[in-house]
Amino acid sequence: MAPTLYFKPWISPPSINWSPPKVLLNPLNSNAKISGRLEVVAMGMLSPRKFLQKRRKVEVFKDAEDEADQKNWRRLMKQIEDTGSAVSVLKSKRTQNHALPKDLVLGTLVRFKQLKKWNLVAEILEWLRTQHWWDFNEMDFLMLITAHGKLGNFNEAEKVLSYMKKMGYVPNVVSHTALMEAYGRGGRYNNAEAIFRRMQLSGPKPSAVTYQIILKIFVEGNKFKEAEEVFETLLNEEKSPLRPDQKMFHMMIYMHRKAGNYEKARKIVSLMTERGVPHSTVTYNSLMSFETNYKEVSKIYDQMQRSGLQPDVVSYALLINAYGKARREEEALAVFEEMLDAGVRPTHKAYNILLDAFAISGMVEQARVVFKSMRRDRYTPDLCSYTTMLSAYVNSSDLDGAEKFFIRLKQDGFEPNVVTYGTLIKGYAKINNLEKMMEKYEEMQLNGIKANQTIFTTIMDAYGKNRDFESAVIWYKEMENHGVPPDQKAKNILLSLAKTADEQKEANLLVGHGDSFCIVQSINGASRINDDDDDDWDDDNDELENAGDATSSIEEQKELIALNKDNQRNGEGLHALKVVGL
């Protein structure tokens, strides 16, 4: 008799026929049982989904001429997107001695503005500025400064603003806010602040958008005190020039989350309710991101649905991640199924999160279904996806399967990194195969990849568990030699590896306890790195996913270091005020 499918009230059961559960495919993994329910939900992922169905749009045109114009314009847009250059395509459309139709140019500009393709907006407007057939007016100037502002091109924004003033146009709140944003996005936080403070004192009066942007600039620049002061002013009904809106509240929630002060973030959420500012999906997503316990995340998710809000892909990803970290793979799968059935297209990261949920428990077959589904949904698995899939084999103690997948990873064009090698090193340490563990370590070094703290700690622990305390000490010292100071976890493991009085004394001296003999008893006579320590590898995988944002963050940090000098800070503020003519 088939087992009953149990789902939470807000999760609809999958509408496919029951099939008997398959036998456990990997006898080495006695913990990873494939239940009937899990088999049903996992295979259900491969069924067609709403977001993959192409719907034919029925278009209505005014007449044949309108139809021809619309189709020509779409061909033009496609050409621009394919070539990556707007001006070259627009030039090719001009006939000799004839200007481009104004409606066509305006429509193109507005569309790229809607798509937030500011580089193309700036390119077109900079070109139009030089064309005698185009009347470059105040609105064009403002849109161009805004485009440079969004791109962080503060030098270009300065030039356009100066030229705008020469042409007799008076800078207004839009141009000031755009230049302020350009400084902020370019990492010149003090320049941005100087313009904002001057706007407060002598105008033009900051708008709601100005306040939204300056709060974002302060938060990105880690100027939390300044952000709080501005927000407190807005909350003061007697002094505030306007009421703080939802975006401002959300930025403050994000700021407190960034600072690690979740209690303050929750107070901001409560304040939203007091002030009558409606909550949105973003508000609930923020609350979910504060929690580590899956029960709390689930409660907030339920509250969001009861309030009539629809979860977005971030909501689902947060809940899936919470269940996955708690090793509640069935719930994680059910939520993913709900997301697919709701027609919400999963992101690349959402797939990696679900993949990680199975990998943590070594559920290889389920992880393979997710991996296959990524391609089905037109996502190409990245290095993070491959490394997570590799960890599924490792956590199921199937090192033969892990080696085969490692070969596939390289055959598919990926270069293994420190996380990839670390996953295999951890796997061999787990099954006590020190020879293969060191083979992978040496291979990693030959490929020019430096070991991180987690790898050194894993190798140290592996030798210690084989009653080779001397080798464990050598690997502990290797951390310092390679510029990776041992953290508290490494110190605790070394202390737990010491068995004799001499070993305990040496361990205490190494970790800086002197002769105090701070002895940490080992568990069952042996030290261990348990499966709960997989978060180290998860964090590294998260860094891989966020690699696209890393470059800009590094550049911002460099700018911040440069801005910390008082004399430079004052100089920047004066420069910013000169630019806007104040």
Secondary structure, 3 states (H helix, E strand, C coil): CCCCCCCCCCCCCCCCCCCCCCCCCCCCCCCCCCCHHHHHHHHHCCCCCHHHCCCCCCCCCCCHHHHHHHHHHHHHHHHHHHHCCHHHHHHHHCCCCCCCCHHHHHHHHHHHHHCCCHHHHHHHHHHHCCCCCCCCCHHHHHHHHHHHHHHCCHHHHHHHHHHHHHCCCCCCHHHHHHHHHHHHHCCCHHHHHHHHHHHHHHCCCCCHHHHHHHHHHHHHCCCHHHHHHHHHHHHCCCCCCCCCCHHHHHHHHHHHHHCCCHHHHHHHHHHHHHCCCCCCHHHHHHHHHHCCCHHHHHHHHHHHHHCCCCCCHHHHHHHHHHHHHCCCHHHHHHHHHHHHHCCCCCCHHHHHHHHHHHHHCCCHHHHHHHHHHHHHCCCCCCHHHHHHHHHHHHHCCCHHHHHHHHHHHHHCCCCCCHHHHHHHHHHHHHCCCHHHHHHHHHHHHHCCCCCCHHHHHHHHHHHHHCCCHHHHHHHHHHHHHCCCCCCHHHHHHHHHHCCCHHHHHHHHHHCCCCCCCCCCCCECCECCCCHHHHHHHHHHHHHHHCHHHHHHHHHHHHHHHHHCCHHHHHHHHHHHHHHCCC
